[in-house]
Amino acid sequence: MVKFFKSNFFILIFVIIFLTSCHRMEYSPTGNVQNGLASWYGSDFHGKKTSSKEIYNMYDMTAAHKTLAFGTYVMVTNLKNGKSVMVTINDRGPFIKGRIIDLSYAAAKVIDMIGPGVVPVRIEILKDTSSKKSSQSYSVQVGAFIFKKNAESLKQQLKKKYKNVYISTFSTANQTYYRVRIKADGSDSAQKIAHKLYKEGFTAIVFEGN
């Protein structure tokens, strides 16, 4: 599993770059917040068709939901640690009472739920409203939190080894998310930073834009 994850590390990076360079996310005004349990699914389903007919890739930032439209973006927050991740709905499930979302392996790893397997979460529905031109700037996101103090703590930790560490905020009508990022000089620089962070035990995602 570890060897396969490393071989697909940069595939995950390029997928995230593509998604974030083509879309702007905006808060959806109705039916936007749900609370319940999240689980995750991985290698047993890797390479198989999802309910949306897409091929499931455990290293993509995707999730399964019972009713949300395919292509819907949601922000999922692990209520045990305050960590958040944005995913796209491309599958149906989970069909177990109390569970409201099934995350991909990669998304589950971002919010530290691989070990526990099932955690309480809050999900906010986001709406894809428009496209924007490439900014030609890059950053590496090392964490996203609902608690500012957690973001500040990670920022101070990273500043010991990395330059240009900052906190980018993303707000909805219900929540502000604090995203800890490192500014990169370009795509190659961002990938090198992300790879270094990965070797140090962090889960890093490359974004186009700041």
C-alpha positions, 0 to 999 in steps of 0.5 A, a space after each residue: 500500500 505504501 509503495 503504491 501510494 508513493 507512486 501515485 503521489 504526484 497523480 494526486 497533486 496534478 488532479 488537485 491542481 486541475 480542479 483548483 485552477 478551473 473552479 471557484 467554490 462558493 457557499 450554497 444557500 440551502 440544505 448546506 450543513 449536515 452532521 453525522 459519521 464519516 467512513 472511508 473506502 480504499 484499495 478494495 474499490 480502487 479502479 472500479 466504477 462508481 455510481 457516477 460511472 467514474 473510475 474510483 481512484 483512492 488517491 483523488 479527493 472524492 466521496 460517496 453520499 446518499 443524495 447529493 448530486 454528482 459533482 457537488 463539492 463539500 467541505 468535510 470537517 473531522 469534529 474530533 480534531 477540527 481538520 477539514 478537506 474539500 471533496 467532490 461527490 462521485 459515488 453513492 453511499 454509505 448505506 449504514 445507519 448514522 453514516 452520512 459520507 464515505 471519503 476516499 483514502 486520500 481525503 480521509 488521510 488529510 483529516 486523520 481518520 484512517 486509523 479510527 475508520 469512522 469519525 463524527 463530521 460536519 459537511 458543508 455543501 459548496 457550489 461550483 459557480 464559475 471558472 477563472 483564468 490561471 493565476 500562474 501562482 502556486 501554494 502547498 496546503 499542509 492543513 485546513 482547520 476550523 480552529 485558528 489556534 490549530 492553524 497558528 500552531 502548524 504555521 509556527 511549526 512549519 516556519 522553522 524549516 520553510 519560508 513564506 508560510 501563511 494562513 489563507 481563510 475561506 469563509 461560508 455563512 456558517 464557518 471560517 476555515 483556516 488553511 495553512 499554506 506555503 507559497 511556491 515560486 512555481 509548479 516545480 517548486 510546489 511539487 518539491 515542497 510537497 514531496 519534502 513535506 510528505 517525507 516528513 510525515 505531512 499530507 500536502 496538496 498543491 494548489 494553483 493560486 494563493 
